[in-house]
Every structure is written in structure tokens, then in C-alpha cells.
Amino acid sequence: MIPSKFDYVKPSSVADAITALRDGGDDAKILAGGQSLIPVLRLRLAAPSVLIDLGGIPELRGVREDGDRIAIGAMTSYYDVIRDDLVKQHVTLLAQATETVADNQVRHRGTLGGSLAHADPAGDLGAVALALDAEMVIAGADGTRTVPASEFFLDYFTTAIGETEILTEIRFPKYTGWGSHYEKFNRTAQAWSMVAIAAAIRVEGGSIAEARVGLTNMGTTPIRATGVEQALVGQPATADAVRAAAEHVTEGTAAPSDADAAADYREHLAKVLTGRAVLAAAG
């Protein structure tokens, strides 16, 4: 199908993009990597009056070290996230999860900020941002504000980004030396996650000293598996201890039932995958 007619602007600064978004009214849409928006436009499930392309704003791309944080521009592609040495050293889980997203073509075009702002609960990177206590930097006409990942994802495809605001940067604490793993289950290669588990573990003296676990596609938003985290801390990094802790993974979840899987099957998957992810992260 052919998209509906729309105006197109490509601002060269964040300030210009915010102005274009405000002037475009309720029907304006932001174009980041376009890997979610363009198929929707082709199907005419969205008919924006104006499309605001962020691809011409250099300040929204790149990875930098900022004290005890790794700051990543919202328009940084999946491909660049995977290849970046700072990400691989300090936020390894993000690189691991990003490697599982779709295929090479999508990873060259899709962006970290676009994925997080789209907020699909089956998307892979929301659970990572939540598990790692990332912060989202959001710019608007009144200035810039920072929102923790725990307050960013509000509902299905809904975030804390206001109607005339833009996600500009994602800031991750450093997890240097932690073990991590992203365990994903899908029906076919390159498909959306049926269920996935993001795990970052710090082992000390054979026991789990700290744990971070995030869940993909177990509710209307990414979910932090705090029950699992609490059950893991202080336990030996053994298969029996980890699998016992994984039994807590469904606490606070609302797994969907759809054409891919029933809710109870997703709950079973979550327990199995959590055990695998934590054991792999713990080494």
C-alpha cells in the first residue's frame, strides 16, 4: 500500500525539531530509524500531517563516557551500539540484546531511542534499560528533563515523552566486570520475542552479590523482576539456587495470550529462560 500524503521536514538541531513538532500539531510524527513507523505508514494505520526526520541532527548520535555513566544518543543505530567499545566494556547486556534484534538491515537503520520511544512490550531493549536502571533524557520547549526507566514506560506503546518532546539521550550506569546475558525465545529467527530475559549478575566469592533482571513481553510494558533479584542475592551461583529463584519471575506480570502463545505458556517460558539467562550471566 501507499502511505497517505504528508509534509516532510528534516531539522538540523534539537531546538528546530521541537519547534517543528509543536507547529505540526497533534498529527505530527517523529521519524527515527523508521523500522516501526514506515510499515505502519504503508498500511495507513497512521496518517501524520507532517513527518519530522531526526536523521539530520548530529548531536543525537554517538556514545560517550560521562563520569560513572555511558551516554548514548537516541539516534545511535543498533549497529553502532553493538560495535562500540564503551558499550561492550561497561554495558555489555545492551550490546548482547541489541545483537538479537531483527536482522542486519534493520540493525543498520533502527535506533536505540526509536525502539525505546516506540515502547513495544515485545521489543528487546526496554527490558535492558529497565534492568540496568537507565535514565532517559527528554527535551522540550521548556528545557530538558531526565526520567528513570522505572517511570518511563507507562503502558502499551506509551511512554513519559510528552506530545511536544523528544527523547535525546539514554544514560546507563557502568556495569564493568558484571556478567550478563540476554535469553530470547521466538517462533522464527529475527521475529519478535515471545518471551525474553535480560540478566546482569555480579558474582563475588562464588555467591551472587547483585542481580538485575528485566522481562520482555510479559505485560503491557517491560517488567523488572524484583522478586527474582531478591531471591538471587546471597545465593550460590549454582543451578539449583538459580532455578529456585527463577520461580519468582511471574510475580507482578500479566503475560498476554495471543496467536504466538497462551499466557500460561509464557509464564513457563519465563521461568526456564530466567534460569538459563542468570546461569549464563553468572558464568
N, C-alpha and C positions, 0 to 999 in steps of 0.2 A: 504494500500500500504506500501511498504518497502522503507525507505529513501535510497538515493544514498550513496555510500561509502564515508566516511570522516575520517580524523585523529581526535583524541580527546586528549586535554591536560587540566590539572586541576592545574593551578598555585596556589602558596600559598601566593603570595603578589601582590599588585597592579603593582609594577615595573615589575614583571615577566609576568603578564597578558598583559601589554603594549608591552613588548618585543615579546611575542607570537603573539599578534595581528599584530605587524609590520612585523614579519617574515612570517606570514601566507598569506600576500598579500591581493589582492582585494577580494578574495573569503572566507576570514576568517569570522566567525560569533561568536558573544558573546552569551553565554548561561547564562541567569539569572535564573528566575523561570521556564522558558521553556513553559509557558502556551500559548504563542502565537507562538513561534518558532517551537516547536515539531510538532503540527498539520501541519504546513507548510512544514516541512521536510518530514512527512509521505506522503503528497500529491505530493512531488517532485516539489513544487513551488519554493523551494530554494535547492541548491546543493552546500553547502560550502565545501571547501577543508579541512578545519580544524575547529573544534568546541572548543571554549575556555570557559571552565566552571568556573564561578566566585564563585561557591559554597564553595571552599576551602580557601577563604580569610576572616578570622575572622573580620578584621578591617572594612569590608564593611557592617557589621550587627550592629544593635542596635540603641537606641535612647538616646540622651544625651542633657543636658541643657548647652548652651553656651552663657552666658550673657542674652541678650534680644532675643535670638533665640533658637529654638528647632532644633537640627541637627539629621537627620535620615539617617543611612547608606543605600546606594542604594539597597543592598541585603536584607534589612529587609522585612520579609514577611508581607503580608496583615494581617495575623492572629496576628502577634506581634504588628503591628501598632494599631490595634483595641484594644488590651489589655493593651497597655502602659499607665501608669498613667500620664506621662508628656503630651502625645498627647491628652488624654481625657481632661486634665485641660486647656491646652494652645492652642491647635489646634483642637478643638472639631469637626469642619467641616470635617477635614480629616478623623477622626475616623468614623463619620456618613456616609460619602460617601463610604469609604472602606467596610463598613458592607454590602453595596448593591452589591458588585462585585460578580458575579457568585454564586458559592456555597462553602460549607465548604472545599471540597477537593482542589478547586482552591485557596482559601484564605490561605490554609496552604502551598502551593507551590509557588504561584505567589509573585512577589516582587514589592515594590513601584518604585524602579529605573527601573526595567524592563518595567513596564507599561508606565512610562514617556518617556523612551527612544524609546519605540515602537511607541508612538505618534499616536495611532489610534484616530481620532476625536470623535469616539463613545465610547472611553474609559472614565471611570468616574473620574479619578484622575487628568487629565490635567487641567480641569476647576477649580478644587480646588486649584491646585498650582498657576494658573494664578490669580484667585480671591484674594488669600492670599499673593500675592507678594513674592512667594518663590524664592529662589536662587538655582541654580544647580551648584555643584562643579564638574568640569570635569578635569581629569588627563590625561596627555600625556607625550611623551618623553621630551618635553621642560618644563615640570612643570605642575602646577595646575592653573586653571583659574575659575572664578565664573561668571556665566551668569544668569541674571534675567529671570524669567519665561516669561516676556513680549518679550524677544528676543530669547527664547529657541525653541519654536515651529515655524517652518518655513513654512511647507506645509504638505500635506497629507503624513503621515509616515516619515516625515523629520524633523530633529532637528539640533541644532547647534553643536552637537557632531561630531568631525572630524573623518576621516576614521581610524586613529590610536589612538583614545582617548576613555576613559571610564568614564561614569558617576559614581561618587563615593559617593556623599552625596547630600541630599536635605535639605536646611535650611529654616525654616519658622519663620517669626516674631511671637511673642506671641500675642494671641488674648484673653487673660484672661478676663473672665467676659462678653464677647460678646455672643449674641445669634446666633445660626447657624442652618441650615437645608439643606439637600440635597433632592430635589424632583425629582424623576425619573419616566419616563413613558416608558414601554416596552411592547412588544406584549405578551410575556410569562415570567413567573418567571425565573430568572437567565439569561435572554437574554441581549444583548447589549442595551444600552439606545437608544430609538427612539429620545428622547429629554430629557435632564436633566438640572436642575438649581442648582448651588451651591451658597448659600447665607449666608453671615455673617453680622450681624447687631449690632450696638451699640446704645442702646436707652438711652436717658437722659431726665428726666423730661417729659416723655410721648411723646417726639419727637425723630425722627431718627437723631442722631448726625453724624454717619458714616455708610457707606454701602459698601460692597464688593459683587459683583455678577459675577459669571462665567457661561458660557453656554457650554453644551456638545452636540455635533452632530448638530451644526447649521452652519457649514462651514468646510473648509478643516483642520482647527486647532481648539483647544479650543478658545473661544472668551470672552473677558472681556466686560461686558455690562455697559459701562461707562455712556451711556445715562440714564439708569435706576438708576444708583448710584447717578448721579447728580440730578435727579428728586426726589429722596427719601430724600436727606439730607435737614433737616429743616422742614420736613413734619411731621404731627402727625402720630403715628403708628396705623392708622385706616384702615379698609378695603377699604374705598373709595379712600383714598390718595395713598395707596399701589397699587391698581388696576389701578389708573390713571398713576402712574409711570411705571407700567409694560407695558403700551402701547409703551414705547420706546425700548423694548427689541430687536426688529428686526433690529434696526439701526446698520449698519455695518456688517450684517450677510449675508450668502449665503447658506441658507438651502438646502440640497440636496434632490432630488427626487429619490426614489428607490422602491424596492418591498415592503418595510415596510410602506412608507408614501410619499405623494407628498409634495413639498416644502411649499405650502400654508397651508397645514395641520400642518406641523411642526411649522410654524410661529404662527398659532393659539394656538398650544400646548404650545409654549414658553411663550406666554402672560399669559395663565391660570396658568401654573406651576410656573412662576415667582411670581405671586400674592400669590400663596399658600406657596412657599418657604420663601418669605420675611415675610409674616404674621406669619408663624410658628417660624421663627428666632427671630422676634420681640416680640414673646410671646403673 
